[in-house]
Amino acid sequence: MLLLVVALLGAAAPDCRYDRTAMLALDQQAFDQDMDGGWRALSKRGCMAQAADLIRDWRGAHPSDKPDASILFWHEGQMRAELGQTRQAIALFEQSRKPAEMDRGWGWNLYVDGSIAFLRGDRAGLERARAALAVLPKPPELADARGPDGKPMMVRWPMNLNVLDGFLRCWGQSYHDAYGCAVPMSVKKG
C-alpha cells in the first residue's frame, strides 16, 4: 500500500499555469516557432490540453488567411491527437492542407494524408501516402538552401517521410507513441 501511495505522489501533475494575456499577445513567429516559448512551453511540460486550447484561442484572437497560418491548425491537431481526440485532430489536420499550387512538389498534403490515415487506422492509405511522398523529387529551391544565418544548409528530402515511416513501424500504437518512432531527420547531403 505504501508503494502505491509513493508511486501516486511521484506522478504529480505538471504545472500548466501560464500568462494567457502575454501568450495571446505574441506574434505568430514567437507563439508558434519559438521552440522554448509560446504554446510549446506548455507542451514540453506535458500540458497538451492546455497547449491545444491555447493554440485554438490564439487562432481566434489572430484570424488570418495567410498561407503560413494553417500550420497552427496542424499543431493544435497534433496536441488533440496526443490527447486521443482523434475526430478533432483529423478535422484540424484537414484544415492545415495547403492549396495545390502552394504544395506542388513539396508533399505537405501527402504528409497530412498519411497522418490522417494513421489516425483512422487505414494502413493502406498510410502506405499510399508514404509511397507518393517517397518519390517526390527535391524542389530546385532546396538546391541552395540557406539557414537563418545565411550559411548553406542541407535539407533531408523528402520532408516528413521519417514520420510516416515511424507510423508504419509502430502501427497500432497511439499517435504519441508512433510519432516517437520516427527516426530523427539527420541532415544528409543531397
Buried (B, 14 or more C-beta within 10 A) or exposed (E): EEEEEEEEEEEEEEEBEBEEEEBBEBEBEEBBEEEEEBBBBBBEBBBBBBBBBBBBBBBEEBEEEEEEBBBBBBBBBBBBBBBEBBEBBBBBBEBBBBEEEEBEEBBBBBBBBBBBBBBEEBBEBBBBBBEBBBEBEBBEEBEEEEEEEEEEEEBBBBBBBBBBBBBBEBEEBEBEEBBEBBEEBEEEEE
